[in-house]
Amino acid sequence: MRRSPRPGSATSPHKHTPNFYSDNSNSSVSVTSGDSSGHRSAGPGPGEPEGRRARGSSCELAGSPVVSEDQLDLLSTLDLRQEMPPPRVSKNFLNLLLQVLSVLLSLVGDALVIVYREVCSIRFLLTAVSLLSLFLAALWWGLLYLVPPLENEPQEMLTLSEYHERVRSQGQQLQQLQAELDKLHKEVSSVRAANNERVAKIVFQRLNEDFVRKPDYALSSVGASIDLEKTSHDYEDANTAYFWNRFSFWNYARPPTVILEPDVFPGNCWAFEGDQGQVVIRLPGRVQLSDITLQHPPPSVAHTGGANSAPRDFAVYGLQIDDKTEVFLGKFTFDVEKSEIQTFHLQNDPPTAFPKVKIQILSNWGHPRFTCLYRVRAHGMRTSEGAGDSATGEPH
């Protein structure tokens, strides 16, 4: 009969642990396990002699080591521990778990950031759409209420014949307008031509008439001349004189009679040497002199870039018939900065008629070699041939 294990034998500690992994222990475990599992019979089997079984048992016990009950209890406990090992968690598994958790947390964070950005973009999109809607609404309101409504076009439908008739009438109106425009253009052209002719006549008249608007008795065309005996000599430039200039038809120097001509243009003047000289003019009759006019081109048209050869200070004398009696009529200054035509009033009081007048140049505007006179005019009233010096006559 087999004994039941003692209570607490399975958990009781053992100081000596047998080597159950050797061959003998294996055989003992197998025998023990066979006994514990019930494969061993408690007594002799039927029909088996008791002595044989006893011998067999003794033989088996003689061939295997003797196992005590405590060892059998310990073997059963070790078998249960090997079948149910205690759970143990390794460090590698924990590290892997932590890594997985960190990756999951980072993914969750990224997902939250993306969701926040999407929410912000949607909010911006909603704001932009709302602002655009407000702008479009304001524009539509302005178009409806601020812009005046367009006139409604006629809704009537025209037939083809009516359409052609309307086009024909409009074409006729256009032709009439074109004819009127042509007529108006001809009238404007004729008026313009007439005005051009009129303007040209006025211009030529102004150019031909004397701007001084006084009779000129020092004019060669009315009988005036130069008294060469009492007039200064012409200027001769020795540096530019040529052999052919000694002939009259090759001489470029102008005579003093040029001052009695109305043609005044640069270079057409009488020049005398130095800054002092005189010229005596025979008048066409006895004239009560009232004014003297000198004319000189302005510096803007001078070829030398100035008018320094123009006379500056001059004196006027009236000569009697004997050519010895001279009456002083005044001293004047010709200013080149002013007009090119300057008139000076003479001191002839009481009025006296003279057959000759003398213009005496006292200085010029700085030219060192010569002085030029372009034109001299004598104004006054011509007397009759038989009248005396103080007689007055009709104006010429």
C-alpha positions in Angstrom: 0.0 0.0 0.0 1.4 3.5 -1.0 1.7 6.3 1.4 0.3 9.7 0.7 2.7 12.6 0.8 3.0 14.5 3.9 1.5 17.9 4.0 4.0 20.6 3.2 6.5 18.1 1.7 6.2 19.7 -1.8 7.1 23.2 -0.6 9.6 22.2 2.1 13.1 23.1 1.2 15.8 20.4 0.7 19.4 20.9 1.4 20.5 18.1 -0.7 19.1 17.9 -4.3 19.8 14.7 -6.1 21.1 14.6 -9.6 18.0 13.7 -11.5 19.6 14.3 -14.9 21.9 11.2 -14.8 21.0 7.8 -16.2 20.2 6.2 -12.9 18.0 9.1 -12.0 16.2 8.7 -15.3 15.4 5.2 -14.6 14.4 6.0 -11.2 12.1 8.8 -12.5 10.6 6.4 -15.0 10.0 3.8 -12.3 8.6 6.4 -9.9 6.5 8.0 -12.6 5.2 4.5 -13.4 4.3 3.9 -9.8 2.8 7.4 -9.4 0.8 7.1 -12.6 -0.8 3.8 -11.5 0.9 1.4 -13.9 2.1 -0.7 -11.0 -0.3 -3.0 -9.5 -0.9 -3.1 -5.7 -0.8 -6.9 -5.5 -0.3 -10.0 -7.5 -2.3 -10.4 -10.6 -4.7 -13.1 -11.2 -3.1 -16.5 -12.2 0.3 -15.2 -11.3 2.2 -17.1 -8.7 3.0 -14.9 -5.7 6.6 -16.1 -5.5 7.4 -15.2 -9.0 6.0 -11.8 -8.6 8.1 -11.4 -5.5 11.1 -12.5 -7.3 10.5 -10.2 -10.1 10.1 -7.3 -7.7 13.1 -8.2 -5.9 15.0 -8.4 -9.2 13.7 -5.0 -10.2 14.7 -3.5 -6.9 18.0 -5.2 -7.1 18.7 -3.7 -10.6 17.7 0.0 -9.7 18.7 2.2 -6.8 16.4 2.6 -3.9 14.3 5.9 -4.0 12.9 7.2 -0.8 9.4 8.7 -0.4 10.8 12.2 0.2 12.6 12.0 -3.1 9.5 10.9 -4.8 7.6 13.9 -3.4 10.3 16.2 -4.5 10.3 14.7 -8.0 6.6 15.3 -8.3 7.0 18.9 -7.2 9.8 19.5 -9.7 7.7 18.0 -12.5 4.9 20.5 -11.7 7.4 23.4 -11.7 8.8 22.4 -15.0 5.3 22.1 -16.5 4.3 25.7 -15.2 7.4 28.0 -15.4 6.8 31.5 -13.8 6.4 34.4 -16.3 9.5 36.6 -16.7 9.7 39.9 -18.8 13.1 40.6 -20.4 14.7 44.1 -20.7 14.8 43.9 -24.5 11.0 43.5 -24.6 10.6 46.6 -22.4 12.9 48.7 -24.6 11.0 47.6 -27.7 7.7 48.4 -26.0 9.0 51.9 -25.1 10.2 52.6 -28.6 6.9 51.5 -30.1 5.1 53.8 -27.6 7.4 56.8 -28.5 6.8 56.2 -32.2 3.1 56.1 -31.6 3.2 59.3 -29.6 5.2 61.1 -32.3 2.8 60.0 -35.0 -0.2 61.1 -32.9 1.6 64.6 -32.4 2.2 64.9 -36.1 -1.4 64.0 -36.8 -2.6 66.7 -34.3 -0.3 69.3 -35.9 -1.6 68.5 -39.4 -5.2 68.7 -38.2 -4.5 72.1 -36.6 -3.0 73.4 -39.8 -5.9 72.1 -41.8 -8.3 73.8 -39.4 -6.3 77.1 -39.7 -6.3 76.9 -43.5 -10.0 76.2 -43.6 -10.5 79.2 -41.3 -8.4 81.4 -43.6 -10.3 80.1 -46.6 -13.6 80.9 -44.9 -12.4 84.4 -44.1 -11.3 85.1 -47.6 -14.5 83.7 -49.1 -16.5 86.0 -46.7 -14.5 89.1 -47.6 -14.8 88.3 -51.3 -18.6 87.9 -50.9 -18.8 91.3 -49.2 -16.8 92.9 -52.0 -19.0 91.3 -54.7 -22.1 92.4 -52.8 -20.9 96.0 -52.6 -19.9 96.0 -56.3 -23.3 94.6 -57.2 -25.0 97.3 -55.1 -23.0 100.0 -56.7 -23.9 98.7 -60.2 -27.6 98.6 -59.3 -28.0 101.9 -57.5 -25.1 104.2 -58.6 -24.8 103.5 -62.3 -27.8 104.9 -64.2 -29.9 102.3 -65.8 -29.4 101.8 -69.5 -32.1 102.8 -71.8 -34.2 99.9 -73.0 -33.6 99.1 -76.6 -36.6 98.8 -78.8 -38.0 95.4 -78.8 -39.7 95.6 -82.1 -38.7 93.3 -84.8 -38.0 94.7 -88.2 -38.7 92.9 -91.4 -36.0 92.5 -94.1 -37.6 95.2 -96.3 -37.9 97.7 -93.4 -34.3 97.0 -92.5 -33.1 97.7 -96.1 -35.2 100.9 -96.2 -33.7 102.2 -93.0 -30.2 101.5 -94.2 -30.9 103.3 -97.5 -32.3 106.4 -95.7 -29.3 106.5 -93.5 -27.0 106.2 -96.5 -28.7 109.2 -98.1 -28.3 111.2 -94.9 -24.6 110.4 -94.9 -24.2 111.5 -98.5 -25.9 114.8 -97.7 -23.6 115.4 -94.7 -20.6 114.6 -96.9 -21.7 117.1 -99.5 -22.2 119.8 -96.9 -18.8 119.0 -95.5 -17.2 119.4 -98.9 -19.0 122.7 -99.4 -17.9 124.0 -96.1 -14.3 122.9 -96.8 -14.3 124.9 -100.1 -15.7 127.9 -98.3 -13.0 127.7 -95.6 -10.3 127.3 -98.2 -11.5 130.3 -100.1 -11.7 132.4 -97.0 -8.3 131.2 -96.0 -6.9 132.1 -99.4 -8.5 135.5 -99.3 -7.2 136.1 -95.8 -3.7 135.0 -96.9 -3.8 137.4 -99.7 -5.0 140.2 -97.4 -2.4 139.4 -94.8 0.3 139.3 -97.5 -0.8 142.7 -98.8 -0.7 144.2 -95.4 2.7 142.8 -94.7 4.1 144.1 -98.0 2.5 147.4 -97.3 4.0 147.6 -93.9 7.4 146.6 -95.2 7.2 149.2 -98.0 6.0 152.1 -96.0 8.2 154.1 -93.7 7.8 153.1 -90.1 8.8 156.6 -89.0 5.7 157.9 -90.8 7.4 161.2 -91.6 8.6 162.6 -95.0 12.3 161.9 -95.6 14.1 164.7 -97.5 17.5 162.9 -97.3 16.4 160.3 -99.9 18.2 160.0 -103.2 15.0 159.2 -105.1 13.6 162.7 -104.2 16.7 164.6 -105.2 19.1 164.5 -102.2 22.8 164.0 -102.7 26.2 164.0 -100.9 28.6 167.0 -100.8 31.8 165.0 -101.3 34.0 168.0 -100.7 32.8 168.5 -97.1 32.4 164.7 -96.4 35.0 162.5 -94.8 37.0 160.1 -96.9 36.0 156.5 -97.3 37.7 153.8 -95.2 40.4 151.8 -97.0 41.8 148.7 -95.4 45.4 148.3 -96.5 45.6 144.7 -95.3 42.7 143.6 -97.5 43.2 145.9 -100.5 43.9 144.1 -103.8 45.0 145.4 -107.1 41.6 144.9 -108.6 39.9 146.8 -105.9 41.4 150.0 -107.3 39.1 149.7 -110.2 35.6 151.0 -109.5 33.8 147.9 -110.7 35.9 145.7 -108.4 35.8 148.0 -105.4 33.7 146.5 -102.6 33.7 149.6 -100.4 30.3 151.4 -100.5 30.2 155.2 -101.3 28.6 157.7 -98.9 25.5 157.9 -101.2 24.4 154.5 -99.8 23.1 156.3 -96.7 20.5 157.9 -98.9 19.1 154.6 -100.0 16.3 152.6 -98.2 18.1 149.3 -98.6 19.4 148.5 -95.1 21.0 145.1 -94.7 24.3 144.1 -93.0 27.3 145.3 -94.9 25.5 147.8 -97.1 26.9 150.9 -95.3 29.3 153.8 -95.8 32.5 153.5 -93.6 34.9 156.2 -92.8 38.2 155.8 -91.0 38.3 156.2 -87.2 35.5 157.1 -84.8 35.1 160.7 -85.9 33.9 162.0 -89.3 31.2 163.9 -91.0 28.8 163.8 -93.9 27.0 166.7 -95.6 23.7 166.1 -97.4 22.3 168.3 -100.1 18.5 168.4 -99.6 16.2 168.6 -102.6 15.3 172.1 -101.5 15.2 174.4 -98.5 13.7 172.4 -95.6 12.8 173.5 -92.2 14.4 170.6 -90.3 12.5 169.2 -87.3 13.9 165.6 -86.8 16.9 163.5 -87.8 16.6 159.7 -87.9 19.6 157.2 -87.8 19.2 153.6 -88.7 21.6 150.7 -87.9 21.0 146.9 -88.0 20.7 145.4 -84.5 23.6 143.4 -83.0 21.5 140.2 -83.4 21.8 140.3 -87.2 25.4 141.6 -87.4 28.0 139.2 -88.9 30.7 140.3 -86.5 28.5 139.5 -83.5 28.0 143.1 -82.4 27.4 146.7 -83.4 30.6 148.4 -82.2 31.0 150.2 -85.5 27.7 152.0 -85.1 27.9 155.8 -84.3 27.3 156.7 -80.7 27.5 160.5 -80.1 26.8 162.8 -83.0 25.8 166.5 -83.6 23.6 168.0 -86.3 24.2 171.4 -88.1 22.1 173.3 -90.6 24.2 174.9 -93.4 23.2 178.0 -95.3 23.7 178.7 -98.9 27.2 180.1 -98.5 28.3 176.8 -96.8 30.0 178.8 -94.1 27.2 179.6 -91.8 26.4 176.6 -89.6 23.5 176.5 -87.2 23.8 174.0 -84.3 20.6 172.0 -84.1 21.5 169.5 -81.3 23.8 166.8 -79.9 22.5 163.3 -79.5 23.4 159.7 -78.6 22.5 156.6 -80.7 21.9 153.6 -78.4 22.5 150.3 -80.2 20.7 148.4 -77.4 17.4 150.1 -78.3 15.6 150.0 -81.6 17.5 149.9 -84.9 15.6 153.1 -86.0 15.9 156.0 -83.7 14.5 159.6 -84.3 15.9 162.7 -82.6 14.1 166.0 -82.4 16.2 169.0 -83.5 16.5 172.3 -81.7 15.4 174.5 -84.6 13.4 177.2 -83.0 12.4 179.5 -84.6 12.1 177.2 -87.6 14.7 177.9 -90.2 15.0 176.4 -93.7 18.4 174.9 -94.7 19.5 173.7 -98.1 22.1 171.4 -96.5 22.5 169.4 -93.3 25.7 168.2 -91.7 25.9 165.1 -89.5 29.1 165.1 -87.4 30.0 161.8 -85.7 31.8 162.3 -82.4 32.3 158.7 -81.3 31.3 155.1 -82.0 30.6 152.0 -79.9 34.2 150.8 -79.7 35.4 149.8 -83.2 39.1 150.9 -83.4 39.4 151.3 -87.2 36.2 152.6 -88.7 32.6 153.8 -88.2 29.7 152.7 -90.4 26.6 154.8 -91.4 23.7 152.8 -92.9 21.0 155.4 -93.3 20.3 159.0 -92.4 16.8 160.6 -92.7 16.0 164.3 -92.6 12.4 165.3 -91.6 10.7 168.6 -91.6 8.8 170.9 -93.9 9.9 172.0 -97.4 9.6 175.7 -98.3 8.9 177.3 -101.6 11.8 178.3 -103.8 11.4 182.0 -103.4 10.7 182.0 -99.7 13.3 183.2 -97.2 15.0 181.3 -94.5 12.2 181.8 -92.0 9.4 181.4 -94.4 7.0 178.5 -93.9 5.5 176.5 -96.7 3.2 173.6 -97.3 4.3 170.2 -96.2 5.7 168.0 -98.9 
